[in-house]
Amino acid sequence: MTQYDYLLKGGTVIDLANKIDAPMDVAVSGDRIAAVAPNIASAQAAQTIDVSGLLVTPGLIDIHAHVYHTREPETLSVIADHHTFRSGVTTVVDTGTAGAKHFLHFKRTVIDRCKTRIFAFINIVKSGMLGPFEQDVSEMDPALAASIALAYPDDCVGIKTAHYWVAKPFDEAHPPWAAVDRALEASDICGKPLMVDFWHREGRTYQELLQKMKPGDIHTHVFAQQFPILDAENKPADFMFEARERGIIFDLGHGAGSFWFRQAIPAYEGGFAPDSISTDLHIGNVNGVVRDMLNTMSKLLCMGMPLGEVIFRSTAAPAREIGHPELGALSIGAEADIAVLRQEKGEFGYVDCGYARMNGDRKLSCEMTIRAGEIVYDLNGRSRPPWEEAPPEYWRIRYPTGVIEP
């Protein structure tokens, strides 16, 4: 009698949360990780899937994306399941597309219907994004935003503030810190972290922002062009290390305009890496400079970040940042969210938000994605039998009842 439903055999497991970076096999039973060990016997599994030469990692976690695609008017969101699994992502966090006014619609029409696990940061602006209402201080209700996060703790991981910059000079109707201060208040009420998207300008500086933020709060878009993260010698500024020492988290948040090699490379070479890697994926960049999570991760890999660190900052680190340490690891008994990746070597080009290129010699691609034990993406059909060996009526593999639906 077999012990496991299937076995991923022959791969290299990279799971730094469990201090594993070695050849290992991974067994799955139902929707759970059943075993991670060297040389698990194929006879113990109903099916063995050969992943030799490939990397087996926890399912990737993208903590900055926009997936509220049912919102009207459209807010640049993508359909999560169309983009996550093909890049090894099993969990995504929508960052403030919905505020309190639209969260229930977001939950009913997207979160509860997608196979991708979706969490949300609730926008301090009750109408969410994008629109002129983001400049309206009366839309920023800390108690209301916090009440949603508290009422739906399984879905909401924090509060988000973004896009409050006001074209005209700040005035009494538009205090410079209105959005940040009210978002901080909401974060205090619900006891969840704040994620900040910020524009450095006269009247409110980046250094002041970091002083306002609390340990566990997340500054996204850390390598955007507008932040003075480098000093006069093109080294990471001292205040960046001081903020990290206080517990401020720095997320990549690539986006269409927030990742610049001229910021990222000197910062990384000076010892300042992002705590987590994320895409800020939306329809404005999915076919442009971002493309997907693996393309973003590959940029860090080619900047010199060790492969294990790239995986860690795309799995366990973001899981902890959003208060879900049970995710981002291949722990025995954990939900079986798994990415099977290939590290390709060759000549590749990577483009930043200023449309400048960095040449690289490596690229990550996805071979297979497993979400809660189900194989949801299988690029080369590794989990399928050769057609010559399949039973004569092999549509029954796909349709066990024999009924082929139109």
SVG drawing of the C-alpha trace seen along z (x, -y; Angstrom):
<svg xmlns="http://www.w3.org/2000/svg" viewBox="-21 -76 53 78">
<polyline fill="none" stroke="black" stroke-width="0.4" points="0.0,0.0 1.4,-3.4 2.0,-6.0 2.0,-9.2 -0.1,-10.5 3.0,-11.6 6.7,-12.1 8.9,-14.8 12.1,-13.0 15.7,-14.0 15.5,-17.7 17.4,-20.2 15.3,-21.5 15.9,-25.1 14.0,-25.9 16.1,-28.2 13.3,-28.5 14.0,-24.9 17.8,-25.2 17.6,-23.0 19.7,-23.5 20.5,-20.0 19.3,-17.2 16.0,-16.0 12.8,-14.3 9.4,-15.8 6.3,-13.6 2.8,-15.0 -0.3,-13.4 -3.6,-15.1 -3.0,-18.8 -0.1,-18.5 3.7,-18.1 4.2,-14.5 8.0,-14.1 11.1,-15.9 14.2,-13.6 16.9,-12.1 16.1,-9.1 12.5,-8.4 11.6,-5.1 9.3,-5.5 7.4,-2.4 6.0,-4.5 4.1,-6.9 1.3,-6.3 3.1,-8.4 6.7,-9.5 7.5,-12.8 11.1,-13.2 12.4,-16.6 16.1,-15.8 18.2,-18.9 15.5,-21.2 15.0,-23.3 12.1,-22.5 11.1,-25.5 8.2,-26.6 5.5,-28.3 6.5,-31.8 4.8,-34.7 4.4,-38.0 3.4,-40.6 2.9,-43.5 0.5,-43.1 -2.9,-44.3 -5.5,-41.5 -8.9,-43.2 -9.8,-42.8 -13.5,-43.0 -13.3,-46.5 -15.2,-49.1 -13.9,-51.3 -10.9,-49.2 -7.8,-49.7 -5.0,-48.2 -5.4,-44.8 -4.5,-41.5 -6.4,-38.2 -4.4,-36.4 -4.6,-32.8 -3.6,-33.9 -0.2,-35.1 0.7,-33.4 1.0,-29.7 3.1,-30.0 5.7,-31.9 5.7,-29.6 3.6,-32.0 1.0,-30.4 0.2,-33.4 -0.3,-37.0 -1.1,-40.1 -3.2,-42.8 -1.8,-46.1 -4.5,-48.6 -6.5,-48.2 -9.6,-48.0 -10.4,-50.2 -13.2,-49.6 -15.9,-50.6 -15.1,-47.8 -13.4,-45.1 -16.4,-42.8 -16.9,-43.0 -13.2,-42.1 -13.5,-39.2 -16.7,-37.8 -15.7,-38.2 -12.0,-37.6 -10.5,-36.3 -13.0,-33.5 -13.1,-32.4 -9.4,-32.2 -7.2,-29.1 -4.3,-31.5 -4.2,-32.3 -5.0,-36.0 -4.5,-38.4 -5.1,-42.1 -3.7,-45.3 -6.7,-47.6 -6.2,-51.1 -6.6,-53.9 -8.6,-55.6 -12.0,-53.9 -12.5,-54.1 -9.1,-52.4 -7.2,-53.3 -6.9,-54.8 -8.6,-58.2 -8.8,-61.8 -10.3,-60.5 -6.8,-59.4 -6.1,-63.1 -9.3,-63.6 -8.5,-63.5 -12.1,-62.9 -11.8,-59.5 -9.2,-58.5 -11.0,-56.9 -8.6,-55.0 -11.4,-53.3 -13.2,-52.2 -10.1,-50.7 -9.1,-49.0 -12.6,-47.6 -12.3,-45.7 -8.9,-44.3 -10.3,-43.1 -13.5,-41.7 -11.7,-39.6 -8.4,-38.5 -8.1,-35.5 -8.0,-37.8 -6.5,-41.1 -2.8,-41.4 -2.4,-45.1 -3.1,-48.7 -1.8,-50.4 -1.2,-54.1 -0.2,-55.2 -0.5,-57.9 -1.1,-60.9 1.0,-63.6 -1.3,-66.5 -0.3,-68.3 -0.5,-71.7 1.4,-72.7 0.3,-71.2 -2.3,-73.3 -4.7,-73.1 -7.0,-70.9 -4.1,-68.7 -1.7,-68.3 1.6,-66.7 1.3,-63.7 -2.4,-63.1 -2.4,-59.8 0.6,-58.4 -0.6,-59.5 -4.1,-58.2 -2.8,-54.9 -0.5,-54.6 -3.5,-55.1 -5.5,-52.4 -2.5,-50.1 -2.3,-50.7 -6.1,-50.0 -6.0,-46.7 -2.5,-45.6 -1.4,-44.8 1.6,-46.3 1.4,-49.3 2.8,-49.2 3.8,-52.6 4.1,-53.8 5.5,-57.3 6.7,-60.2 9.7,-62.2 9.0,-65.9 9.2,-69.3 7.2,-69.3 7.8,-65.7 11.1,-63.9 11.9,-60.2 14.0,-60.3 10.9,-61.7 8.8,-58.9 11.1,-56.2 11.1,-57.8 7.3,-57.8 7.1,-54.1 6.9,-51.3 8.9,-48.1 7.3,-45.6 6.0,-48.3 6.9,-47.9 8.3,-50.5 7.8,-49.2 9.4,-50.5 12.7,-50.9 14.8,-51.2 12.6,-53.9 14.4,-56.8 12.8,-59.4 14.3,-58.1 17.7,-59.5 18.9,-56.0 22.4,-56.6 24.9,-59.1 27.3,-61.5 29.7,-58.5 27.0,-56.4 26.8,-54.2 23.7,-53.2 22.9,-56.1 23.4,-55.5 19.8,-56.2 18.8,-53.2 20.7,-50.8 19.4,-52.6 15.8,-52.2 16.4,-48.5 17.9,-48.1 14.7,-49.6 12.7,-47.0 11.5,-48.8 11.1,-46.3 12.2,-47.3 10.3,-45.6 11.3,-45.7 7.9,-46.5 9.3,-46.6 6.3,-48.2 6.4,-50.2 8.4,-53.0 9.9,-51.9 13.0,-49.8 16.2,-51.4 19.5,-49.7 21.3,-52.9 19.7,-52.7 19.5,-49.0 23.0,-47.9 25.0,-50.4 22.7,-49.8 23.1,-46.0 26.9,-46.2 27.0,-48.5 25.3,-45.8 21.7,-46.9 19.5,-44.2 15.7,-44.3 14.1,-42.3 11.5,-40.9 11.1,-40.7 7.8,-41.6 6.5,-42.7 3.8,-45.4 2.3,-43.5 -0.5,-45.2 -1.6,-45.5 0.7,-48.4 3.8,-46.3 2.9,-42.6 4.1,-42.9 6.8,-45.4 9.6,-45.8 8.1,-43.4 6.5,-40.5 6.4,-38.2 7.8,-37.2 10.6,-35.1 11.8,-37.8 12.0,-40.1 13.9,-37.5 16.3,-36.9 17.3,-40.5 18.4,-40.1 20.1,-36.9 22.1,-38.5 22.9,-41.5 24.8,-39.0 22.3,-37.8 22.9,-34.1 20.2,-31.8 19.2,-30.7 18.7,-34.3 16.6,-35.1 14.3,-32.2 14.2,-33.1 13.3,-36.7 10.5,-35.4 9.1,-32.8 9.8,-32.7 10.7,-36.4 7.4,-37.8 5.4,-35.2 6.7,-36.5 6.3,-40.1 2.5,-39.6 2.1,-37.6 1.8,-34.1 5.0,-32.2 3.2,-28.9 3.6,-29.8 6.9,-30.0 8.3,-26.7 8.2,-23.0 7.5,-22.0 6.0,-18.5 2.2,-19.0 2.2,-22.4 -0.1,-23.0 1.6,-21.7 2.4,-24.9 5.5,-24.1 7.3,-25.6 9.6,-23.6 12.0,-25.9 14.8,-25.7 17.9,-27.9 19.0,-28.5 22.5,-29.7 23.2,-31.8 23.0,-35.4 20.0,-37.3 19.0,-41.0 17.0,-42.7 15.4,-46.1 14.6,-48.5 11.9,-51.2 14.1,-53.7 14.4,-51.2 18.1,-50.7 19.4,-47.1 21.6,-45.0 23.1,-41.9 22.9,-38.7 24.0,-35.1 21.2,-33.4 17.4,-33.2 14.8,-31.4 11.8,-29.8 9.0,-27.6 8.5,-24.0 5.7,-23.1 3.5,-24.7 1.6,-22.9 -1.1,-24.7 -2.6,-22.9 -1.4,-19.6 -2.9,-20.1 -0.6,-20.4 -1.9,-23.6 0.9,-24.3 3.0,-21.7 5.0,-23.2 6.4,-20.0 3.9,-17.5 6.2,-15.9 3.2,-14.6 1.5,-13.0 2.2,-9.7 3.6,-9.5 0.7,-9.1 2.0,-5.8 1.7,-4.4 -1.6,-6.0 -4.7,-3.7 -6.7,-3.6 -9.4,-5.8 -7.0,-8.2 -9.4,-11.0 -10.4,-9.3 -7.2,-10.6 -8.7,-14.1 -12.4,-13.0 -12.6,-10.0 -16.4,-9.7 -16.0,-9.3 -18.1,-12.4 -16.4,-15.0 -17.9,-18.4 -18.4,-20.8"/>
</svg>
